[in-house]
């Protein structure tokens, strides 16, 4: 009987040890994936911000569209890119949708993401990454 109890205790200890190891490994993997996602989103945001820093970006709509299309083609994570002024009025956009897509400009100032950015006095790109209800 004591041998059976000792075997059960060793088995239980082994099981708990393995369970703890598996749990710790899963936590490390989840943390690693979360960090990769954060870096990916930060890189995507940085690409768009860098694109907007070109001096000619805001002055020449055609050149602006060319830069935006290049970003769409190079980075497959974007389906659409919009250039919106401080009042929320869209003045340029590109899309991976059908060429016949209605390209009339929209006013985005009423969207919650835009309002939150205005209220917190932060760029929309930072705020929209956190809320993302587009």
C-alpha positions in Angstrom: 0.0 0.0 0.0 2.7 2.6 0.8 4.4 1.8 -2.5 1.1 2.5 -4.3 0.7 5.8 -2.5 4.3 6.8 -3.3 3.7 6.0 -6.9 0.5 8.1 -7.0 2.3 11.0 -5.4 5.2 10.8 -7.8 2.7 10.6 -10.7 0.8 13.6 -9.4 4.0 15.6 -8.9 5.2 14.7 -12.4 1.8 15.7 -13.9 1.8 19.1 -12.1 5.4 19.8 -13.1 4.6 19.1 -16.7 1.5 21.1 -16.5 3.4 24.1 -15.1 6.0 23.8 -17.9 3.4 23.6 -20.6 1.6 26.6 -19.2 4.8 28.6 -18.9 5.7 27.7 -22.5 2.3 28.8 -23.8 2.6 32.1 -22.0 6.0 32.7 -23.6 4.6 31.8 -27.0 1.6 34.1 -26.5 3.8 36.9 -25.4 6.1 36.4 -28.4 3.1 36.5 -30.8 1.7 39.6 -29.1 5.0 41.4 -29.4 5.2 40.5 -33.1 1.7 41.8 -33.7 2.5 45.1 -31.9 5.8 45.5 -33.9 3.9 44.7 -37.1 1.2 47.4 -36.4 3.8 49.9 -35.3 5.8 49.3 -38.6 2.6 49.7 -40.6 1.8 53.0 -38.8 5.3 54.2 -39.3 5.2 53.5 -43.0 2.0 55.7 -43.4 3.5 58.4 -41.2 6.7 58.4 -43.3 4.7 58.6 -46.5 3.0 61.7 -45.2 6.3 63.5 -44.5 7.2 63.8 -48.1 7.1 67.5 -49.0 5.3 66.9 -52.2 2.8 64.6 -50.6 0.3 67.3 -49.7 0.9 69.6 -52.7 0.5 67.3 -55.7 -2.5 64.9 -55.6 -1.3 62.7 -58.5 2.1 62.2 -56.9 0.3 61.6 -53.6 -1.8 58.9 -55.2 1.4 57.3 -56.7 3.0 57.1 -53.3 -0.1 55.7 -51.8 -0.5 53.0 -54.5 3.1 52.1 -54.0 2.5 51.5 -50.3 -0.7 49.5 -51.1 1.2 47.2 -53.5 4.3 46.8 -51.4 2.5 46.2 -48.1 -0.4 43.8 -48.5 -1.9 44.8 -45.2 -3.7 47.8 -46.5 -6.9 47.7 -48.6 -7.5 51.4 -48.6 -5.6 54.5 -47.7 -7.1 57.9 -47.1 -5.6 61.3 -46.6 -7.8 63.4 -44.3 -7.2 67.0 -43.2 -7.5 68.3 -39.7 -11.2 68.9 -40.1 -11.9 65.3 -41.1 -12.4 66.0 -44.8 -11.0 63.4 -47.1 -9.0 64.9 -50.0 -7.3 61.8 -51.4 -7.7 58.1 -51.3 -6.6 54.9 -53.0 -8.1 51.5 -52.8 -7.4 47.9 -53.9 -11.1 47.6 -54.8 -12.5 47.7 -58.3 -11.4 50.7 -60.4 -15.0 51.7 -60.8 -15.3 52.2 -57.0 -17.0 55.5 -56.2 -14.1 57.8 -55.4 -16.0 60.8 -54.2 -14.5 62.4 -51.1 -16.0 61.8 -47.7 -16.0 63.6 -44.5 -14.7 61.5 -41.6 -15.0 64.0 -38.8 -18.1 62.4 -37.4 -16.4 59.0 -36.9 -15.7 58.0 -33.3 -12.0 57.4 -34.1 -11.6 60.9 -35.5 -13.5 62.5 -32.6 -11.4 60.6 -30.0 -8.2 61.8 -31.7 -9.4 65.4 -31.7 -10.4 65.2 -28.0 -7.1 63.7 -26.9 -5.1 65.9 -29.3 -3.3 63.0 -30.8 -2.8 62.0 -34.5 -5.6 59.9 -35.9 -3.2 57.2 -36.9 -2.3 56.5 -33.3 -5.9 56.6 -32.1 -7.3 54.5 -34.9 -4.9 51.7 -34.2 -6.3 51.5 -30.7 -10.0 51.7 -31.6 -10.1 50.4 -35.2 -13.8 50.3 -36.0 -13.4 51.2 -39.7 
